[in-house]
Amino acid sequence: MRFNSAERRRSPRIHLQIPMFVRGVDGQGGEFLELTKTLDVSATGAFLASPRRLSADHTVHLTIPAPPPTSSGRVPPETPPILARVRRQVQADDVYLVGVEFVRPLD
């Protein structure tokens, strides 16, 4: 299930599945951390498959899991979380398809 294909995009989508941790606060005020994955990504947002329903317009932190840092120091130890706002979602069987917009576009 996809959203309206006639929508205008500010940047092209790349169909790419990336494991992603989503951290935020649910509708009852409880903090959560869920492992999800992207279905596609662009410089301005992502389309996620999430086991949890997310609240529209709420801000979430997205973090890409990474292996432990190398001893050489040439690879950064972690990628800082990406701040994103939930823009839309639809339930598809046992998963929620969630469109998020990054607060700051990716470089």
Backbone as JSON, one array per atom type, in Angstrom:
{
  "sequence": "MRFNSAERRRSPRIHLQIPMFVRGVDGQGGEFLELTKTLDVSATGAFLASPRRLSADHTVHLTIPAPPPTSSGRVPPETPPILARVRRQVQADDVYLVGVEFVRPLD",
  "N": [[0.85, -1.17, 0.0], [0.63, 2.14, -0.87], [1.05, 5.69, -0.54], [-0.72, 8.44, -2.07], [0.27, 8.61, -5.34], [0.44, 10.86, -6.85], [1.46, 12.87, -5.38], [3.72, 15.57, -4.87], [7.23, 15.45, -4.84], [10.03, 16.58, -3.02], [12.53, 15.63, -3.26], [14.15, 12.85, -4.9], [13.08, 9.47, -4.31], [14.7, 6.64, -2.88], [14.53, 3.28, -3.13], [15.12, 1.49, -0.49], [15.96, -0.71, 2.02], [16.59, -0.27, 5.29], [17.64, -1.15, 8.5], [16.27, 0.35, 11.41], [16.18, 2.17, 14.41], [13.47, 3.51, 16.17], [12.72, 6.07, 18.28], [10.63, 7.53, 20.69], [7.73, 9.19, 22.08], [4.72, 7.77, 23.11], [1.1, 7.96, 22.56], [0.06, 7.87, 25.15], [1.95, 9.03, 26.66], [4.15, 7.51, 27.3], [7.55, 6.5, 26.96], [9.17, 4.98, 24.13], [11.06, 2.51, 22.29], [11.62, 1.18, 19.27], [12.45, -1.36, 16.92], [12.58, -1.01, 13.52], [12.17, -0.74, 9.94], [13.26, 0.94, 6.97], [11.4, 1.54, 3.99], [11.64, 3.09, 1.82], [13.8, 5.89, 1.13], [14.56, 9.37, 1.18], [16.2, 12.54, 0.65], [14.76, 14.2, 2.24], [13.02, 12.75, 3.83], [11.49, 9.62, 5.0], [10.02, 6.38, 4.44], [8.56, 4.19, 6.52], [8.26, 0.87, 7.91], [6.57, 0.0, 10.59], [6.12, -1.66, 13.74], [4.58, -0.39, 15.58], [1.98, 1.95, 16.18], [2.3, 5.3, 15.38], [2.07, 8.64, 16.58], [0.53, 11.22, 14.75], [2.25, 14.11, 13.61], [3.97, 14.03, 15.77], [7.32, 14.15, 17.03], [10.06, 12.09, 16.32], [13.03, 10.17, 17.01], [15.38, 8.85, 14.87], [17.58, 6.19, 14.53], [20.3, 4.55, 13.1], [21.26, 1.24, 13.42], [24.56, 0.21, 14.26], [27.72, -1.49, 13.83], [30.16, -2.25, 16.45], [32.59, 0.37, 17.25], [35.59, 0.81, 15.28], [39.02, 0.05, 15.99], [40.81, 1.64, 14.7], [39.92, 4.23, 14.49], [39.16, 5.54, 12.22], [36.59, 5.3, 11.36], [33.59, 6.83, 12.24], [32.29, 6.55, 15.6], [29.52, 6.42, 15.95], [26.39, 7.24, 14.36], [24.75, 10.26, 14.59], [21.42, 10.62, 15.98], [18.59, 11.0, 13.78], [16.34, 13.52, 13.55], [12.89, 13.48, 13.15], [9.59, 14.17, 11.86], [6.41, 12.75, 12.25], [4.35, 12.36, 9.54], [2.29, 11.02, 8.19], [0.35, 7.96, 8.23], [-0.61, 4.55, 7.7], [-2.41, 1.61, 8.39], [-1.4, -1.66, 7.63], [-2.26, -4.73, 7.59], [-0.48, -6.33, 10.05], [1.29, -4.26, 10.51], [2.41, -0.84, 10.56], [2.53, 1.59, 8.1], [4.53, 4.23, 7.74], [5.01, 7.61, 7.05], [7.64, 9.81, 7.35], [9.01, 13.05, 7.89], [12.13, 14.52, 7.66], [13.5, 16.72, 10.07], [15.67, 18.3, 9.45], [16.92, 18.28, 6.19], [18.8, 15.53, 4.81], [22.32, 15.56, 4.2]],
  "CA": [[0.0, 0.0, 0.0], [1.4, 3.38, -0.99], [0.27, 6.92, -0.49], [-1.06, 9.02, -3.35], [1.47, 8.75, -6.19], [0.45, 12.17, -7.5], [2.09, 13.85, -4.5], [4.99, 16.1, -5.37], [8.37, 15.13, -4.0], [11.11, 17.57, -3.06], [13.74, 14.91, -3.65], [13.79, 11.5, -5.35], [13.12, 8.35, -3.37], [15.54, 5.48, -3.15], [13.94, 2.1, -2.49], [16.23, 0.96, 0.29], [15.57, -1.2, 3.33], [17.63, -0.05, 6.3], [17.13, -1.29, 9.86], [16.22, 1.66, 12.04], [15.53, 2.3, 15.71], [12.61, 4.68, 16.31], [12.53, 6.41, 19.69], [9.7, 8.63, 20.83], [6.76, 9.13, 23.16], [3.44, 7.35, 22.54], [-0.07, 8.77, 22.88], [-0.17, 7.87, 26.59], [3.07, 9.7, 27.32], [5.23, 6.57, 27.61], [8.65, 6.44, 26.0], [9.32, 3.69, 23.46], [12.16, 2.29, 21.37], [11.21, 0.08, 18.4], [13.26, -1.66, 15.74], [11.76, -0.98, 12.32], [13.03, -0.63, 8.76], [12.79, 1.84, 5.93], [11.0, 0.95, 2.72], [12.36, 3.98, 0.91], [14.42, 7.03, 1.79], [14.95, 10.49, 0.33], [16.96, 13.53, 1.44], [13.85, 14.94, 3.11], [12.18, 11.9, 4.67], [11.56, 8.17, 4.82], [8.8, 5.6, 4.56], [8.94, 3.14, 7.47], [7.35, -0.2, 8.3], [6.72, 0.0, 12.04], [5.15, -2.48, 14.48], [3.86, 0.49, 16.51], [1.29, 3.11, 15.65], [2.94, 6.54, 15.81], [1.14, 9.77, 16.59], [0.76, 12.22, 13.7], [2.91, 15.35, 13.98], [4.95, 13.85, 16.84], [8.71, 14.07, 16.63], [10.74, 10.85, 16.7], [14.46, 10.1, 16.73], [15.73, 7.67, 14.09], [18.98, 5.82, 14.66], [20.69, 3.38, 12.33], [22.16, 0.38, 14.2], [25.9, 0.11, 13.67], [28.63, -2.38, 14.57], [31.03, -1.53, 17.38], [33.61, 1.19, 16.58], [36.87, 0.17, 14.97], [40.13, 0.56, 16.79], [41.61, 2.57, 13.91], [39.42, 5.58, 14.65], [38.83, 6.12, 10.91], [35.14, 5.23, 11.2], [32.95, 7.46, 13.4], [31.73, 5.53, 16.48], [28.08, 6.32, 15.78], [25.72, 8.27, 13.58], [23.79, 10.93, 15.48], [20.02, 10.39, 15.61], [17.94, 11.88, 12.81], [15.08, 14.01, 14.08], [11.88, 13.44, 12.1], [8.21, 14.4, 12.27], [5.47, 11.83, 11.63], [3.45, 13.11, 8.68], [1.12, 10.21, 7.86], [0.51, 6.52, 8.4], [-1.74, 3.7, 7.36], [-2.19, 0.25, 8.88], [-1.42, -2.69, 6.61], [-2.2, -5.98, 8.35], [0.09, -6.2, 11.4], [2.35, -3.25, 10.49], [2.01, 0.52, 10.2], [3.38, 2.22, 7.09], [4.63, 5.57, 8.31], [5.8, 8.6, 6.33], [8.23, 10.81, 8.23], [9.77, 14.13, 7.24], [13.27, 14.9, 8.48], [13.49, 18.12, 10.5], [16.69, 18.89, 8.57], [17.23, 17.34, 5.12], [20.11, 14.88, 4.86], [23.33, 16.12, 3.29]],
  "C": [[0.89, 1.24, 0.0], [0.47, 4.56, -0.85], [0.08, 7.44, -1.9], [0.19, 9.28, -4.19], [1.53, 10.1, -6.89], [1.1, 13.24, -6.62], [3.41, 14.32, -5.11], [6.09, 15.81, -4.36], [9.42, 16.22, -4.14], [12.44, 16.94, -3.44], [13.36, 13.48, -4.02], [13.92, 10.47, -4.24], [14.1, 7.29, -3.84], [14.91, 4.32, -2.41], [15.06, 1.33, -1.8], [15.73, 0.54, 1.66], [16.76, -1.1, 4.28], [17.02, -0.31, 7.67], [17.25, 0.04, 10.59], [15.57, 1.55, 13.41], [14.72, 3.59, 15.69], [12.38, 4.88, 17.79], [11.59, 7.6, 19.77], [8.82, 8.45, 22.06], [5.41, 8.77, 22.53], [2.3, 8.26, 23.01], [-0.4, 8.85, 24.36], [0.98, 8.5, 27.37], [4.23, 8.78, 27.69], [6.3, 6.58, 26.53], [8.72, 5.05, 25.39], [10.57, 3.7, 22.59], [11.8, 1.05, 20.58], [12.22, -0.11, 17.28], [12.31, -1.76, 14.56], [12.69, -1.04, 11.12], [12.42, 0.35, 7.79], [12.33, 1.0, 4.74], [11.56, 1.79, 1.58], [12.8, 5.21, 1.7], [14.66, 8.11, 0.74], [15.74, 11.45, 1.21], [16.07, 14.22, 2.46], [12.96, 14.07, 4.0], [12.35, 10.43, 4.37], [10.17, 7.58, 4.96], [9.18, 4.37, 5.36], [7.86, 2.09, 7.59], [7.57, -0.39, 9.79], [5.7, -0.93, 12.7], [4.24, -1.64, 15.38], [3.19, 1.62, 15.75], [1.96, 4.36, 16.23], [1.95, 7.68, 15.71], [1.53, 10.8, 15.53], [1.31, 13.5, 14.3], [3.85, 15.23, 15.18], [6.35, 13.76, 16.24], [9.3, 12.77, 17.15], [12.22, 10.98, 16.36], [14.73, 8.78, 16.02], [17.22, 7.42, 14.21], [19.25, 4.55, 13.88], [21.61, 2.53, 13.18], [23.5, 0.24, 13.48], [26.75, -0.86, 14.48], [29.49, -1.56, 15.52], [32.11, -0.73, 16.64], [34.89, 0.4, 16.33], [37.97, 0.77, 15.82], [40.97, 1.58, 16.03], [41.17, 4.02, 14.11], [39.04, 6.25, 13.34], [37.32, 6.15, 10.66], [34.5, 5.87, 12.43], [32.27, 6.4, 14.26], [30.22, 5.38, 16.37], [27.58, 7.44, 14.88], [24.73, 8.95, 14.51], [22.36, 10.64, 15.04], [19.51, 11.44, 14.63], [16.59, 12.26, 13.41], [14.07, 14.08, 12.95], [10.49, 13.66, 12.69], [7.31, 13.42, 11.52], [4.45, 12.64, 10.84], [2.18, 12.34, 8.35], [1.42, 8.74, 8.13], [-0.77, 5.81, 8.01], [-1.41, 2.3, 7.88], [-2.33, -0.71, 7.72], [-1.17, -4.02, 7.3], [-1.62, -5.7, 9.73], [1.21, -5.16, 11.49], [1.74, -1.89, 10.13], [3.02, 1.06, 9.19], [3.36, 3.71, 7.4], [5.53, 6.45, 7.42], [6.32, 9.63, 7.31], [9.0, 11.83, 7.39], [10.91, 14.5, 8.17], [13.18, 16.38, 8.83], [14.51, 18.91, 9.69], [17.0, 17.88, 7.48], [18.64, 16.75, 5.27], [21.06, 15.54, 3.87], [23.67, 15.14, 2.21]]
}
